[in-house]
């Protein structure tokens, strides 16, 4: 939606800001964009995401209407990267997109 309303450059900036926020929350660099507005995070510990904080941060950066979807899994949940990515993607798919 951001790409259509404000252009690709602003859409890219939104994704970068969301990725930076995830990095700050986890301190890890295993953050992946899997398409559109969907991000996956593989973490060393289980993380309870405070998405209200993310929304507030993005609003402060000028993004009032946005939808970012996040799925995550923890390294202790599986031994292989592909199964961790699948688990994170499954979790992302469990939560339908919302209008923010």
Helices and strands as residue ranges (DSSP letters): H 2-6, H 8-26, E 31-35, E 38-43, H 51-60, E 69-74, G 75-77, H 81-94
